[in-house]
Amino acid sequence: ETITRPDQRFGAEYAFVTGNFLKGSSYLEKACVYAEKPGISSIRWDVAPGIAGIYNIRFRYRNTTDKTKKMTIKIFSENGREVRKSEIEFPPASEKWRVLGTTTDAWINAGKYSILLESEDASGLWFDCLDFQ
C-alpha cells in the first residue's frame, strides 16, 4: 500500500523576497510575486516536513519573457546544512500559470528547512505558490 502525503501549499505572497521580487501583485485574481527587472533576487519559502523522506516540490509560475529563466535552487536545514544546490529552468509561459516540478533530491528528516530560488536575472518571472509533498 502506498501512503501519499498531503500537499502543503505556500503562497508566494508569504515568502521572503530580496532584490527585485515585488509583492502585492495579482494575476487572474491570484496574489503573486514577480521580478520586474534584472538584478540579484531571491524568493524563499520555509517548510517543516513531519516525517523523513524525499519530498516533491512544485512551483506555480509564469515566465513572461521569450527566454528560459535559470535559477539556483538551494535547500538547507535549520542549522544551515545544505541539502541541495543545483540549477533549475523556468521555460516561457506568458499567458497562463505553469507548474515546474522537482524534488528535494535527497532524504530529509522531520524538521525545518528553507527552499530558496535565486538568480542574477529573474525579470519576467512570476510566482503564485510552492506545493510541498
Disulfide bonds with the S-S distance in Angstrom:
none
